[in-house]
Amino acid sequence: MRQLSRLLLILVMTITLFGCSTVTGWFSSDDEDLTAPAELIDFDASVDIEEMWSLGVGNGQGEGFYRIRPVISGQTLFVAAADGEVLAVNRLTGDELWEVELDTSLSGGVGVYGDGVLLGSSDGFVLKLDSATGAQRWSTPLRGEILSAPQSNGTVVVAQTYDGKLQGLNFASGALLWTYDSNVPVLTIRGTSTPIVDGSRVYAGFGNGRVLAFDINTGAVLWEVRVAISQGRSEIERIVDIDGAMALAGGVLYAASYQGNLVAIDVQSGRKIWQQKASSFAGVSQAFGNVYVADADGTLTAYLRDGQGVRWTEPVLAYRELSRPTPVGRYVAVADLEGYVHFLSQVDGSFVGRVRADSDGVRADMVSDGNILYVYGNSGDLTAYEVALDE
């Protein structure tokens, strides 16, 4: 019951297509909760995890179920809060380089390229700030709420809106260049995948369970791959959103959908190389020859990148609303609804360490650089952890 309630909080329905009878039978009088978050297990930590620095950033993720993630560019870490506060800090010391308070509510970010910091607002604006000073360079209205970080190659900025559009803007001026409009399902999870820009191409996942490749200059579709097929009698059963981050490595794109599959796609041809059954809205990452997926039921799995099966699976974090797995050093980290960050071996999935970053939970993707992990909690606590290197 608790898991269903949490899911309903992040679903948005097209009201005109649903009557009150639609929800009949969704709720039960049975008090037994089979999807309560698992209790944390005890283990002997085998790696030292040291807090390097910590600071507060506005109101963090706010009340909109946002997943505004920080981003690293060189020695600088950029981070934004839902209330419009944006910071640039030295990633090693946490020293503030600049701070601005925008007169708008932010819902998507942070993207960075060259001298531009890219953000999306809840009222549908894409903003570009100067990466050296925080000064606003331009703001372009796209109307739809922007729930992921705009991305760029220095010529074009691409932004994905919650109403199913992917749009290209001029990097220098913010002028609208092109628009792609996908077919949005009646019922979707609140969120969008973050587009991946690779040279003159951009890859994007949509709420209809499809991944598309575009020419970034024209918006022309190069190929389309179906990651999942809607199945079931109810609209909830047919949700197949691609909401979490995808991963690109060695000419292969990895993407996972809710109630669908994890797929590996050859980016040149759009050919599906392999797929495994999976259900995730947290996104995927890759390292150590593995592709990591946190399933919607809390199972963390390391799939072999060559498609030959599973290296390991760890089910003991069941229903703890896991974040996207993040490789850091020789380990992989995943955060949960209570703000605990769990560190596991990339080799066999064994637990090696645990810290608590934010008692309000961690929803946004964590980022890492070498053996340093940056965690941005829901309440706005931003913390850098150094994971000890093996001797």
C-alpha positions as CSV (number, residue, x, y, z in Angstrom):
1,M,0.0,0.0,0.0
2,R,2.8,2.4,0.9
3,Q,4.6,1.8,-2.4
4,L,1.4,2.3,-4.4
5,S,0.8,5.6,-2.6
6,R,4.4,6.8,-3.4
7,L,3.9,5.8,-7.0
8,L,0.6,7.7,-7.3
9,L,2.4,10.9,-6.0
10,I,4.6,10.9,-9.0
11,L,1.9,10.0,-11.6
12,V,0.1,12.7,-13.6
13,M,-3.2,11.9,-15.3
14,T,-5.0,13.6,-18.1
15,I,-8.2,14.3,-16.2
16,T,-10.4,14.6,-19.2
17,L,-9.7,11.0,-20.2
18,F,-10.5,9.5,-16.7
19,G,-13.6,9.4,-14.6
20,C,-13.8,8.6,-10.9
21,S,-14.5,5.0,-11.7
22,T,-11.0,4.6,-13.1
23,V,-9.5,4.4,-9.6
24,T,-12.0,1.8,-8.3
25,G,-10.1,-1.1,-6.9
26,W,-6.7,0.7,-6.5
27,F,-7.0,0.7,-2.8
28,S,-7.5,-2.0,-0.3
29,S,-8.6,-2.2,3.3
30,D,-5.9,-4.8,4.0
31,D,-3.4,-3.2,6.5
32,E,-0.6,-5.5,5.5
33,D,2.1,-3.6,3.7
34,L,4.1,-6.0,1.5
35,T,6.1,-3.2,0.0
36,A,7.4,-1.5,3.1
37,P,11.1,-0.4,2.8
38,A,13.4,-3.2,4.0
39,E,15.2,-2.7,7.3
40,L,18.9,-2.0,6.8
41,I,21.2,-5.0,7.4
42,D,24.3,-4.8,9.6
43,F,27.7,-5.5,8.1
44,D,31.4,-4.9,8.8
45,A,32.5,-1.9,6.8
46,S,35.7,-2.6,4.8
47,V,36.4,0.8,3.3
48,D,36.9,4.2,4.9
49,I,34.6,6.9,3.7
50,E,35.5,10.4,4.8
51,E,33.4,13.6,4.6
52,M,35.5,16.2,2.8
53,W,33.0,19.1,3.1
54,S,29.3,19.9,3.2
55,L,27.1,22.9,2.6
56,G,23.5,23.8,2.2
57,V,21.9,24.9,-1.1
58,G,18.6,26.7,-0.9
59,N,15.6,24.4,-0.4
60,G,17.2,21.5,-2.3
61,Q,14.7,19.6,-4.4
62,G,11.7,21.5,-3.0
63,E,8.2,20.1,-3.0
64,G,7.9,19.2,-6.7
65,F,9.5,15.7,-6.6
66,Y,12.4,17.2,-8.6
67,R,15.7,15.5,-9.2
68,I,18.0,18.5,-9.8
69,R,21.5,17.1,-9.9
70,P,24.9,18.7,-9.6
71,V,27.4,18.6,-12.4
72,I,31.2,18.7,-12.5
73,S,33.2,20.8,-15.0
74,G,36.9,20.8,-14.4
75,Q,37.6,21.8,-10.8
76,T,34.1,23.4,-10.4
77,L,30.9,21.8,-9.1
78,F,27.7,23.5,-10.2
79,V,24.5,22.9,-8.2
80,A,21.0,24.5,-8.1
81,A,18.0,24.4,-5.8
82,A,14.3,24.4,-6.6
83,D,13.9,27.9,-5.1
84,G,16.3,29.4,-7.7
85,E,19.6,29.4,-5.8
86,V,22.5,28.4,-7.9
87,L,26.1,27.9,-6.7
88,A,29.5,27.3,-8.2
89,V,32.0,25.7,-5.7
90,N,35.5,24.3,-5.8
91,R,34.8,20.6,-6.0
92,L,37.8,19.7,-3.7
93,T,37.4,22.3,-1.0
94,G,33.7,23.3,-1.2
95,D,34.7,27.0,-1.3
96,E,32.1,29.1,-2.9
97,L,33.1,30.7,-6.3
98,W,29.8,32.5,-6.9
99,E,26.1,32.4,-5.9
100,V,23.0,33.8,-7.6
101,E,19.4,33.7,-6.6
102,L,17.1,33.6,-9.6
103,D,13.6,35.0,-9.5
104,T,12.2,31.7,-10.8
105,S,11.5,28.2,-9.5
106,L,13.9,25.6,-11.0
107,S,12.9,22.1,-11.9
108,G,15.6,20.9,-14.3
109,G,19.4,21.1,-14.2
110,V,22.2,21.4,-14.1
111,G,23.8,21.2,-17.5
112,V,27.1,22.8,-18.4
113,Y,29.2,23.3,-21.6
114,G,32.1,25.7,-21.9
115,D,31.0,29.1,-20.5
116,G,27.4,28.2,-20.1
117,V,25.4,26.8,-17.2
118,L,22.0,25.5,-18.3
119,L,18.9,25.2,-16.2
120,G,15.2,24.6,-16.7
121,S,12.3,26.2,-14.8
122,S,9.0,24.8,-13.6
123,D,7.2,27.3,-15.8
124,G,9.0,26.1,-18.9
125,F,12.0,28.5,-19.4
126,V,15.5,27.4,-20.3
127,L,18.1,29.6,-18.8
128,K,21.8,30.1,-19.6
129,L,24.1,31.5,-17.0
130,D,27.8,32.5,-17.4
131,S,29.8,29.7,-15.8
132,A,32.5,32.1,-14.5
133,T,30.2,34.7,-12.8
134,G,26.6,33.3,-12.7
135,A,25.3,36.2,-14.7
136,Q,22.2,35.4,-16.8
137,R,22.9,35.4,-20.5
138,W,19.4,34.5,-21.9
139,S,16.1,32.9,-21.0
140,T,13.8,31.2,-23.5
141,P,10.2,30.1,-22.9
142,L,9.3,26.5,-24.0
143,R,6.0,26.4,-22.0
144,G,6.3,22.8,-20.8
145,E,7.8,22.0,-17.4
146,I,11.5,21.0,-17.7
147,L,12.4,18.1,-15.3
148,S,15.9,17.2,-16.6
149,A,19.1,19.1,-17.3
150,P,19.4,20.8,-20.7
151,Q,22.4,19.7,-22.6
152,S,24.6,21.2,-25.3
153,N,27.5,20.7,-27.7
154,G,28.4,24.5,-27.7
155,T,26.3,25.1,-30.8
156,V,22.8,23.8,-29.9
157,V,21.1,23.4,-26.5
158,V,18.6,20.6,-26.2
159,A,15.9,20.6,-23.6
160,Q,13.2,18.0,-22.9
161,T,9.8,19.1,-21.5
162,Y,7.4,17.0,-19.5
163,D,4.7,17.3,-22.2
164,G,6.9,15.0,-24.5
165,K,8.8,17.6,-26.5
166,L,12.5,17.8,-27.3
167,Q,13.6,21.2,-28.5
168,G,16.8,22.7,-29.9
169,L,18.0,26.2,-29.1
170,N,20.8,28.3,-30.3
171,F,23.6,28.1,-27.7
172,A,24.6,31.8,-28.1
173,S,21.2,33.4,-28.2
174,G,18.7,31.0,-26.9
175,A,16.6,31.3,-30.1
176,L,14.4,28.2,-30.9
177,L,15.7,26.1,-33.7
178,W,13.5,23.1,-33.9
179,T,10.9,21.0,-32.0
180,Y,10.2,17.3,-31.9
181,D,6.8,16.3,-30.4
182,S,6.4,12.7,-29.1
183,N,3.2,10.8,-28.5
184,V,2.7,11.2,-24.7
185,P,0.8,8.3,-23.0
186,V,-2.3,9.1,-21.0
187,L,-0.6,8.2,-17.7
188,T,3.1,8.8,-17.1
189,I,5.6,8.9,-14.2
190,R,6.6,12.4,-13.2
191,G,10.0,12.9,-14.8
192,T,11.9,12.8,-18.0
193,S,15.2,11.2,-19.0
194,T,18.2,13.5,-19.5
195,P,19.2,13.8,-23.2
196,I,22.7,12.7,-24.1
197,V,24.6,15.0,-26.6
198,D,27.4,13.3,-28.5
199,G,28.9,15.6,-31.2
200,S,26.3,16.3,-33.8
201,R,23.8,13.8,-32.3
202,V,21.5,13.8,-29.4
203,Y,19.8,10.7,-27.8
204,A,16.6,11.0,-25.9
205,G,14.2,8.6,-24.1
206,F,10.4,9.3,-23.9
207,G,7.4,8.4,-21.9
208,N,6.1,6.0,-24.6
209,G,9.0,3.7,-24.0
210,R,11.1,4.7,-27.0
211,V,14.6,6.0,-27.5
212,L,15.3,8.2,-30.5
213,A,18.5,9.6,-32.1
214,F,18.4,13.1,-33.6
215,D,20.6,15.3,-35.7
216,I,21.3,18.1,-33.2
217,N,21.4,20.8,-35.8
218,T,18.1,20.1,-37.5
219,G,16.1,17.9,-35.2
220,A,15.8,15.2,-37.9
221,V,15.1,11.7,-36.5
222,L,18.0,9.3,-37.3
223,W,16.6,6.2,-35.8
224,E,14.1,5.0,-33.2
225,V,14.2,2.0,-30.9
226,R,11.3,0.6,-28.8
227,V,12.7,-0.2,-25.3
228,A,9.3,-1.4,-23.9
229,I,5.8,-2.2,-25.1
230,S,2.8,-1.1,-23.1
231,Q,1.0,-4.2,-21.8
232,G,-1.9,-4.8,-19.3
233,R,-5.5,-3.8,-18.9
234,S,-5.1,-0.7,-16.7
235,E,-3.3,2.5,-17.6
236,I,-0.9,1.9,-14.6
237,E,0.1,-1.5,-16.0
238,R,0.8,0.1,-19.4
239,I,3.3,2.7,-18.0
240,V,6.7,2.3,-19.8
241,D,8.4,5.6,-19.2
242,I,12.1,6.1,-19.8
243,D,12.7,8.5,-17.0
244,G,16.2,7.8,-15.6
245,A,19.5,8.8,-17.1
246,M,20.9,6.7,-19.9
247,A,24.6,5.7,-20.3
248,L,26.8,5.9,-23.4
249,A,30.0,4.0,-23.7
250,G,32.0,2.6,-26.7
251,G,29.4,3.4,-29.2
252,V,26.7,1.7,-27.3
253,L,23.7,3.4,-25.6
254,Y,22.2,1.7,-22.5
255,A,18.6,2.6,-21.4
256,A,16.0,1.2,-19.1
257,S,12.3,1.7,-18.9
258,Y,9.7,1.3,-16.1
259,Q,7.9,-2.1,-16.5
260,G,10.0,-2.9,-19.6
261,N,13.6,-3.7,-20.4
262,L,17.2,-2.7,-20.2
263,V,18.5,-2.4,-23.7
264,A,21.9,-1.9,-25.4
265,I,21.7,0.0,-28.7
266,D,24.3,0.4,-31.4
267,V,24.3,4.2,-31.8
268,Q,25.4,4.2,-35.4
269,S,22.7,1.9,-36.8
270,G,20.1,2.0,-34.0
271,R,20.2,-1.7,-33.9
272,K,19.2,-3.3,-30.6
273,I,22.2,-5.4,-29.5
274,W,20.7,-7.1,-26.5
275,Q,18.0,-6.6,-23.9
276,Q,17.2,-7.9,-20.4
277,K,13.9,-7.7,-18.5
278,A,14.0,-4.7,-16.1
279,S,11.8,-2.1,-14.5
280,S,13.5,1.1,-13.4
281,F,12.8,4.9,-13.3
282,A,16.1,5.7,-11.6
283,G,18.3,5.2,-14.7
284,V,21.4,3.2,-15.5
285,S,25.2,3.6,-15.3
286,Q,28.2,1.6,-16.4
287,A,31.7,0.7,-15.2
288,F,34.0,-2.3,-14.6
289,G,32.4,-4.1,-17.6
290,N,28.9,-3.8,-15.9
291,V,25.7,-2.0,-16.5
292,Y,24.1,-1.1,-13.2
293,V,20.3,-0.8,-12.7
294,A,18.3,-0.1,-9.6
295,D,15.0,-1.8,-10.1
296,A,11.7,-0.2,-9.0
297,D,11.4,-2.9,-6.3
298,G,14.8,-2.0,-4.9
299,T,16.9,-4.8,-6.4
300,L,20.3,-3.6,-7.5
301,T,21.7,-5.6,-10.5
302,A,25.0,-5.6,-12.3
303,Y,24.4,-6.8,-15.9
304,L,27.4,-7.8,-18.0
305,R,28.0,-5.1,-20.7
306,D,28.4,-7.7,-23.4
307,G,24.9,-8.9,-22.8
308,Q,25.9,-12.3,-21.5
309,G,23.8,-12.2,-18.4
310,V,24.1,-11.0,-14.8
311,R,27.3,-10.6,-12.8
312,W,25.5,-10.2,-9.5
313,T,22.3,-9.0,-7.9
314,E,21.6,-7.5,-4.5
315,P,17.9,-7.6,-3.2
316,V,18.3,-6.5,0.4
317,L,17.5,-2.8,-0.3
318,A,14.0,-3.7,-1.3
319,Y,11.5,-0.8,-1.7
320,R,14.0,1.8,-0.4
321,E,13.4,4.0,-3.5
322,L,17.0,3.7,-4.8
323,S,18.7,6.4,-6.8
324,R,20.6,5.8,-10.0
325,P,23.7,3.7,-9.1
326,T,26.9,5.7,-9.3
327,P,30.4,4.1,-9.8
328,V,33.0,5.7,-7.5
329,G,36.5,4.2,-7.5
330,R,36.3,0.5,-7.3
331,Y,32.8,0.6,-5.9
332,V,29.2,1.5,-6.9
333,A,27.1,3.8,-4.7
334,V,23.3,4.0,-4.4
335,A,21.2,6.3,-2.2
336,D,17.8,5.7,-0.7
337,L,14.6,7.4,0.6
338,E,16.1,7.9,4.1
339,G,19.3,9.5,2.8
340,Y,21.6,6.6,3.3
341,V,24.3,6.1,0.7
342,H,25.3,2.4,0.3
343,F,28.6,1.4,-1.2
344,L,29.0,-2.0,-2.8
345,S,31.8,-3.8,-4.5
346,Q,31.6,-3.7,-8.3
347,V,33.1,-7.2,-8.3
348,D,30.5,-9.1,-6.4
349,G,27.9,-6.7,-5.0
350,S,29.0,-7.1,-1.4
351,F,28.4,-4.1,1.0
352,V,31.6,-2.3,1.9
353,G,30.4,1.0,3.5
354,R,27.5,3.2,4.4
355,V,27.0,6.9,5.2
356,R,23.9,9.1,5.8
357,A,23.9,12.2,3.7
358,D,20.5,13.7,4.2
359,S,17.7,12.5,6.6
360,D,15.1,13.8,4.1
361,G,16.4,11.4,1.5
362,V,18.3,11.5,-1.7
363,R,16.5,11.5,-5.0
364,A,18.9,13.3,-7.4
365,D,21.6,11.5,-9.3
366,M,24.9,11.5,-7.4
367,V,28.0,12.4,-9.3
368,S,31.6,11.2,-8.9
369,D,35.1,12.0,-10.0
370,G,37.7,9.3,-9.3
371,N,37.2,8.2,-5.7
372,I,35.2,11.3,-4.7
373,L,31.4,11.1,-4.5
374,Y,29.1,14.2,-4.4
375,V,25.6,13.7,-2.9
376,Y,22.9,16.3,-3.1
377,G,20.1,15.5,-0.6
378,N,16.4,16.4,-0.9
379,S,16.7,19.1,1.8
380,G,19.6,20.8,0.1
381,D,22.6,19.2,1.9
382,L,25.4,18.9,-0.6
383,T,28.3,16.7,0.7
384,A,31.6,15.5,-0.8
385,Y,32.8,12.1,0.3
386,E,36.3,10.6,-0.3
387,V,36.3,6.9,-0.6
388,A,39.7,5.4,0.5
389,L,41.8,3.9,-2.3
390,D,42.9,0.3,-2.0
391,E,46.4,-0.1,-0.6
